Structures are given as structure tokens and as C-alpha cells.
Amino acid sequence: MTDYATPVVRRGAAVCVSREDDRLQLPIARLDDADDPVEIAADAVASTDADLEPVRTGTAVPDGEDSYVPVLFDAPADLDAPADAERLAPTALLHEAEQPTWWRCYERVAPTVRSITADDEHGAAVLSTRALEVLRDRAALQIAEGDPDRGELTDLAERLLSARPSMAVLENRVNRALAAAVDDANETADGDDETPAAGIAAAVEAAADTGIDRAIQVDADTAAAAAGMLDGATVLTLSRSGTVLDALSSASLDGVYVAESRPAREGIGVAEELSASIGAPVTVHADAAVAHVVAHEGVDAVVVGADAVLPDGRVVNKTGTRAAALSAAREDIPVYAVAASDKITHRETVNIETGDAGAIYDGPADLDVLNPTFDVTPADLIDAVVTERGRLDADEVGAVAEDHAELTSWRE
């Protein structure tokens, strides 16, 4: 038996594949007994000349006398496919590849409801795209197996909505895909009493694909809108928002202060990435020092992401956002919540997720532990919600929330 490492290089929601005699396949590299699959897989795609972030390794996929160990990597957004490869939706491995091994390799490292639930490293925008990938992949598999099931797809959508209940963008994007798919399938049914299951599966795959492309573009436009407001500024930020990170990386800043963002300390990674991408000083500091930094370090603006924006303009974001906004208000410094309009929820309240108690205290004393993942910042402490549409005031936020309420029609 020969073992191979199989790198699955993901950029956005697409993966790098190659064609051999017009047949799609993933790259491979031979594994010896003592080899680390991650290292061998990374070496196999070293020609990409980019920093690849290993995400997860799947169990081996047997194929006759051979086996393939898939390793998923996330690639930078500006990565071009190698000259001998192309970037395609991974469902192409299901629809076009003659050998099912390649789809099985992808499937073992693909996003799932469980991985989305457990992910504490990425922001809501990224996880919303992963949710659409899960929908797309399941619909495509139903079509390939000739066993479409509308109930399974709607149940999957419900489980995705429950996975991260505080993340409005995930809810809105899943709802938009399902609403569009149901409308499309109903039109295709041409007046039949019931929507054919095959029609809904194809419609869900297409709507999820469209939703992924739209999400990536909207998030990029939001980052660009925020970057244009921040040139020449010194800013303070906290936690991790991919959209905020892109905005800060694109703006011409004088400096950035990043709160470490306990308990996961994702602010450390943000600070490291910014230090490598901007030509300005980057300072990381303790969460408890936010008020001091705002008052004494020449901060011009506090810039945060949002997991949800409520219809009245309140902002749900990583715990510590409210304290930062209160500190900024005391010093008359503006606070900007940078979030695609898809993060505006139609709900008046959201479920505030709770983190692991052990991340705060795991000692022997009989203590209660409070570790809320998010807090809610009042609208009067937010100077602007910056979206792909520009700055939205309270009335505009409310109008978007009403539009998003209509996307829930597929659940009726």
C-alpha cells in the first residue's frame, strides 16, 4: 500500500485543483512511515509561494491499495492558483471528477455544523461563508447520489442557524440562500402542488454558490468603505473581525492599539498580522488597559466589528466592546462598528453565547464563573455603523432589519 498526503488548499470558498488529461484531481505527495502529513502536504504546494495556514487533517481515504490523507490549508486572499492549477468550488470534484477519491478527501476536511459551532478563531463573516459551503456541499451530494431530500436540507439550515445564534450575518445569509432557492424551485415546478426535491437541491446549491460570491464581495466593499474613513488616524480595536482587519490593513494609519481580547487572546494574532502588513506602529495591550489607552495614547477612533446590529442600532460584539465604547465616549472619541449590512438582524434580542468556564477559572474553590462571549453596546455609544452601503443611521438600520425579516419566508 502507498500512502499519500493530499493538500486541499482553500482560498475563500474555492479550492486549488489540477487537470490531468482533462480530469480533475487534487495534488498529492508520497508519505513514508515517519512523515508528518501536514509538512509533506505543505511541501507539495510550496510552489504557491504563500503562507498556508493548516486548518485540519482528515482520516485517510482508501482507494484500492493506496490511501490519501487530506490536509486542509487556508490560503491568503490574494493567492493566485499555480500555473498548473485552477480555483474551483470543491463541488466540481463531485460533479466533474471521474474518481470519487478526490471528493472524499475534500469531504473529510470540509466545514461542518460542528466545526462552525466550535470555531473561536474566525469572525462571523467568515463563519457565514462556511455555513453556505455546508449547504452547498450537502445539496450537491444529494444531486450526485440521486437522492435529493428537501427536508434534510431545511433541517441542515435550521442546525446551521442554531450553531451560532448570536451571529446575525450567518442567519441572514443562510436565510437568503434558502429563500432564493425555494422561490427558484417553486418557479421551476411550474405550478405543481409540491416542489420536486431534485429542484430544491439544485436551487440550494446554486443559491449557496451565489451567496458565497456575494458575501465575499460585500465584505470587501465594507472594508474598503471603512478604510477610506481612517486614513491618517490612530485607532484602537479588539477581538478579531476579518472585515476590520482588512480595513485596517488597507488604510494609511498612524498607529494601531489592539486589546489582547481574553480569554482566547485573538487580539494577539490580529496584532501580529497588522504588524506584518501596515507601515505604522502596532501595540498590543491588556484588556484592562483599554480606558488608559483611549485617554492617554492619542487614539483618534475606536474601530470594532459586530456579530450583530440590532434594529435600534445596538451592537453585539466581543465582550469588552461596551467598555471600550464607554471609555471613548468619556474622551469624545468616535466609535465605528464596521459590519456588512447582512449583520443587521431583524430580531429585537439575540442569544448571548457563553464561553468555557475553564478558560476563566479551573481551580478547586467553589466559585461561580461568568464568561459571556459577547456584550451589547447601546446605539448612542456608536457613532456610525459602516457597511458596504456607507454609514447607516438608525432609520436606515431599521429599514434593513425589516428587509431581513422577509428572508425568513422559507421557514413558513
C-alpha positions in Angstrom: 0.0 0.0 0.0 1.2 3.5 -0.8 0.2 6.5 1.3 -0.2 10.0 0.0 -0.6 13.4 1.6 -3.4 15.3 -0.2 -3.3 19.1 0.3 -6.7 20.8 0.0 -5.8 24.5 -0.5 -8.8 26.7 0.2 -9.0 30.4 -0.8 -12.3 31.9 0.2 -14.7 29.0 -0.6 -12.8 27.6 -3.6 -10.0 25.0 -3.7 -7.0 24.6 -6.0 -7.3 21.6 -8.4 -5.4 20.5 -11.4 -6.4 18.7 -14.6 -4.6 15.7 -16.0 -5.9 14.6 -19.4 -8.9 16.9 -18.7 -9.6 15.0 -15.4 -9.9 17.0 -12.2 -7.8 15.9 -9.2 -6.1 17.2 -6.1 -2.3 17.4 -5.7 -0.6 14.5 -3.9 2.7 13.7 -2.3 4.0 10.3 -1.2 4.1 9.7 2.5 6.7 7.5 4.2 6.0 5.9 7.6 7.7 8.7 9.7 6.4 11.6 7.6 4.2 14.3 9.0 1.2 14.6 6.6 1.0 18.4 7.2 4.6 19.0 6.3 4.6 16.8 3.3 1.3 18.3 2.1 2.7 21.8 2.5 5.8 21.0 0.6 3.7 19.6 -2.2 2.1 23.0 -2.8 5.2 25.1 -1.9 5.1 26.5 -5.4 2.2 28.7 -4.3 4.9 30.8 -2.6 2.5 31.8 0.1 2.0 31.3 3.8 -0.5 28.5 4.1 -2.4 28.0 7.4 -3.1 24.4 8.2 -6.7 24.0 9.4 -7.3 20.3 9.9 -6.2 16.8 8.8 -8.8 14.2 7.8 -8.7 10.5 8.2 -7.2 8.6 5.4 -9.3 7.8 2.3 -8.6 4.3 1.0 -8.6 3.7 -2.8 -7.6 0.2 -3.7 -4.1 -0.4 -2.5 -3.4 3.3 -1.9 -4.7 5.7 0.7 -4.8 9.5 0.8 -4.5 11.7 3.9 -6.3 15.1 3.2 -4.9 18.2 4.8 -6.9 21.4 4.6 -5.0 24.7 4.3 -6.4 28.3 4.2 -4.5 30.5 1.7 -4.3 34.3 1.7 -7.0 36.2 -0.2 -4.5 37.4 -2.8 -3.2 34.0 -3.7 -3.4 33.1 -7.3 -3.7 29.5 -8.3 -0.4 27.9 -9.5 0.2 27.8 -13.2 -0.8 24.2 -13.5 -3.9 24.5 -11.3 -7.2 26.4 -11.1 -9.5 27.5 -8.4 -13.0 25.9 -8.4 -15.8 25.3 -6.0 -15.0 21.9 -4.4 -18.3 20.5 -5.6 -16.6 20.3 -9.1 -14.7 17.3 -7.6 -18.2 15.7 -7.2 -19.7 16.8 -10.5 -16.7 16.6 -12.8 -14.0 14.3 -11.4 -14.2 10.7 -12.6 -12.5 9.4 -9.4 -14.6 9.8 -6.2 -11.5 9.7 -4.1 -10.9 13.5 -4.5 -14.4 14.4 -3.3 -14.0 12.1 -0.4 -10.7 13.7 0.5 -12.3 17.1 0.5 -15.4 15.9 2.4 -13.2 14.7 5.3 -11.8 18.2 5.9 -14.8 20.3 4.7 -16.6 22.6 7.1 -19.5 21.1 9.2 -22.1 22.3 11.6 -19.8 21.1 14.4 -16.7 22.9 13.1 -18.7 26.1 12.8 -20.0 25.8 16.3 -16.5 25.1 17.8 -14.7 27.8 15.8 -13.4 30.5 18.2 -10.7 31.9 15.8 -12.7 33.4 13.0 -15.2 36.2 12.8 -18.9 36.0 11.9 -18.4 36.9 8.2 -16.0 34.0 7.7 -18.3 31.6 9.5 -21.3 32.7 7.5 -19.4 31.7 4.3 -18.5 28.4 5.9 -22.2 27.8 6.6 -23.1 28.5 3.0 -20.4 26.0 2.0 -22.0 23.3 4.2 -25.4 23.9 2.5 -23.8 23.9 -1.0 -21.9 20.7 -0.4 -24.9 18.8 1.0 -27.1 19.9 -1.8 -24.5 18.9 -4.4 -24.1 15.5 -2.8 -27.8 14.8 -2.8 -27.8 15.6 -6.6 -24.8 13.4 -7.3 -26.3 10.5 -5.3 -29.7 10.9 -7.0 -31.3 11.2 -3.6 -32.5 14.8 -3.2 -34.3 15.5 0.1 -35.8 18.9 0.8 -36.4 18.0 4.4 -32.8 17.2 5.0 -31.7 20.5 3.5 -34.1 22.6 5.5 -33.1 20.7 8.7 -29.5 21.3 7.9 -30.3 25.0 7.5 -32.0 25.1 10.9 -29.0 23.4 12.5 -26.7 26.0 11.0 -28.9 28.8 12.3 -28.7 27.3 15.8 -24.9 26.7 15.6 -24.0 30.4 16.3 -27.2 32.2 17.3 -25.5 35.5 18.1 -24.2 35.8 14.5 -26.8 37.7 12.5 -24.8 37.5 9.3 -24.9 33.7 9.4 -28.6 33.8 9.9 -29.3 36.3 7.1 -27.1 34.7 4.6 -28.5 31.2 5.2 -32.0 32.6 5.1 -31.3 34.5 1.8 -30.0 31.3 0.2 -32.9 29.2 1.3 -35.5 31.9 0.4 -34.0 32.3 -3.1 -33.8 28.5 -3.6 -37.4 27.9 -2.6 -38.6 30.7 -4.9 -36.5 29.4 -7.7 -37.6 25.8 -7.2 -41.3 26.9 -7.0 -41.0 28.7 -10.3 -39.3 25.6 -11.9 -42.1 23.4 -10.6 -44.4 25.4 -12.9 -47.5 25.3 -10.8 -47.2 21.8 -9.3 -48.6 21.4 -5.8 -45.3 20.2 -4.4 -41.8 21.4 -5.2 -39.8 18.5 -6.7 -37.0 17.5 -4.3 -34.4 17.5 -7.2 -35.4 21.1 -8.0 -34.8 22.3 -4.5 -31.4 20.6 -4.2 -30.2 22.2 -7.4 -31.6 25.5 -6.3 -30.0 25.3 -2.9 -26.6 24.5 -4.5 -26.9 27.4 -6.9 -28.2 29.9 -4.3 -25.4 29.0 -1.8 -22.8 29.5 -4.5 -24.3 32.8 -5.4 -24.5 33.7 -1.7 -20.8 32.9 -1.2 -19.7 35.1 -4.1 -22.0 37.9 -2.8 -20.7 37.6 0.8 -17.1 37.8 -0.3 -17.7 41.0 -2.4 -19.9 42.7 0.2 -17.4 42.1 3.0 -14.6 43.5 0.7 -16.7 46.6 -0.1 -17.4 47.1 3.6 -13.7 47.0 4.5 -13.0 49.5 1.7 -15.7 51.9 2.9 -14.2 51.8 6.5 -10.6 52.2 5.2 -11.5 55.4 3.5 -12.6 56.9 6.8 -9.4 56.0 8.7 -6.5 57.4 6.7 -4.1 59.3 9.0 -5.8 58.0 12.2 -4.5 56.2 15.2 -7.1 53.5 16.1 -7.9 51.1 18.9 -9.5 47.7 18.1 -10.3 44.5 19.9 -11.1 40.8 19.1 -10.9 39.6 15.6 -13.1 40.7 12.7 -11.8 39.8 9.2 -13.6 42.9 7.8 -12.0 45.2 10.3 -8.6 43.6 9.8 -8.9 44.1 6.0 -10.0 47.8 6.6 -7.0 48.5 8.9 -4.6 46.8 6.5 -5.8 48.9 3.6 -5.9 52.3 5.4 -2.9 54.6 5.8 -2.8 54.6 9.6 -0.6 56.4 12.0 -0.8 53.6 14.6 -3.0 50.8 16.0 -3.6 49.6 19.5 -5.0 46.1 19.8 -6.5 44.7 23.1 -5.4 41.2 23.6 -9.1 40.0 23.9 -9.1 37.4 26.5 -9.8 34.6 27.2 -9.0 33.4 23.6 -6.5 36.3 23.1 -7.4 36.5 19.4 -6.2 40.1 19.5 -2.6 38.8 19.6 -2.9 37.2 16.2 -4.6 40.4 14.9 -1.7 42.5 16.1 0.9 40.1 14.6 -0.9 40.2 11.2 -1.2 44.0 11.3 2.5 44.4 12.2 3.4 42.5 9.1 1.0 44.4 6.7 1.0 48.1 7.7 3.7 50.6 7.8 2.7 52.0 11.2 3.4 51.0 14.9 1.2 48.3 16.3 0.8 48.0 20.1 -0.9 45.1 21.9 -2.1 45.7 25.4 -4.1 44.1 28.2 -7.9 44.4 28.0 -7.9 46.2 31.3 -5.8 48.9 29.8 -8.4 50.0 27.2 -9.5 53.0 29.1 -6.0 54.1 29.8 -5.0 53.7 26.1 -8.0 55.7 24.9 -7.4 58.5 27.4 -3.6 58.8 27.0 -2.2 57.3 23.8 -3.6 59.7 21.1 -6.3 57.4 19.8 -8.5 59.1 17.2 -11.1 56.3 16.8 -12.3 53.0 18.2 -13.0 50.6 15.4 -14.7 47.3 16.1 -16.6 44.6 14.3 -20.0 43.3 15.0 -21.6 39.9 15.3 -25.0 41.6 15.1 -26.5 45.0 14.8 -30.0 45.2 16.4 -32.8 47.1 14.6 -32.4 50.0 17.0 -28.7 50.3 16.3 -27.3 48.5 19.4 -24.2 46.5 18.5 -23.5 42.9 19.7 -19.7 42.2 19.7 -17.0 40.5 21.7 -17.1 41.2 25.4 -15.1 44.4 26.1 -16.7 46.4 23.2 -19.1 48.2 25.5 -16.3 49.1 28.0 -14.2 50.5 25.1 -17.2 52.5 23.8 -17.8 54.0 27.2 -14.2 54.9 27.5 -14.3 56.5 24.1 -17.4 58.5 24.9 -15.7 59.9 28.0 -12.9 61.2 25.8 -15.1 62.3 23.0 -13.6 59.8 20.6 -15.8 58.3 17.8 -16.6 54.6 17.8 -17.2 52.9 14.5 -18.8 49.4 14.1 -17.6 48.0 10.8 -20.0 45.4 9.5 -21.7 44.4 6.3 -25.4 45.2 6.3 -26.0 41.4 6.5 -25.1 41.7 10.1 -28.2 43.7 10.8 -30.7 41.4 12.5 -34.5 41.6 12.4 -34.6 40.3 16.0 -35.0 42.6 18.9 -32.7 40.5 21.1 -30.1 37.9 20.5 -28.8 35.0 22.5 -25.5 35.9 24.1 -23.2 33.0 23.9 -21.3 31.8 26.9 -17.6 30.7 26.8 -15.9 27.9 28.6 -15.8 28.4 32.3 -12.5 26.7 32.5 -10.9 29.5 30.4 -11.5 31.8 33.4 -11.1 29.6 36.4 -10.3 25.9 36.8 -9.2 25.8 40.4 -10.6 23.9 43.4 -12.7 26.6 45.0 -16.5 26.5 44.8 -16.8 29.6 42.6 -19.4 30.6 40.0 -17.8 31.7 36.7 -19.2 34.3 34.3 -17.7 34.2 30.8 -20.0 35.9 28.3 -18.6 35.8 24.8 -20.4 39.0 23.7 -21.8 42.1 25.1 -24.3 44.7 23.8 -23.2 48.3 23.2 -26.0 50.9 23.2 -26.7 52.7 20.0 -25.9 56.1 21.5 -22.3 55.0 22.0 -21.8 54.1 18.4 -21.1 57.0 16.1 -21.6 55.0 12.9 -22.4 51.6 11.6 -20.1 51.4 8.5 -21.3 49.0 5.8 -20.9 48.3 2.1 -23.6 50.9 1.6 -21.6 53.5 3.6 -22.6 54.9 7.0 -26.0 53.9 8.2 -28.1 55.9 10.6 -30.7 54.4 13.0 -33.6 54.7 10.5 -31.5 53.0 7.7 -30.5 50.2 10.1 -34.2 49.6 10.9 -35.2 49.5 7.2 -32.5 46.9 6.5 -33.8 44.9 9.5 -37.3 44.8 8.0 -35.9 43.5 4.7 -34.0 40.7 6.5 -37.2 39.7 8.3 -38.7 38.9 4.9 -35.9 36.4 4.2 -37.4 34.0 6.8 -40.3 33.2 4.5 -38.8 29.8 3.6 -39.5 28.6 7.1 -43.2 29.2 6.8 
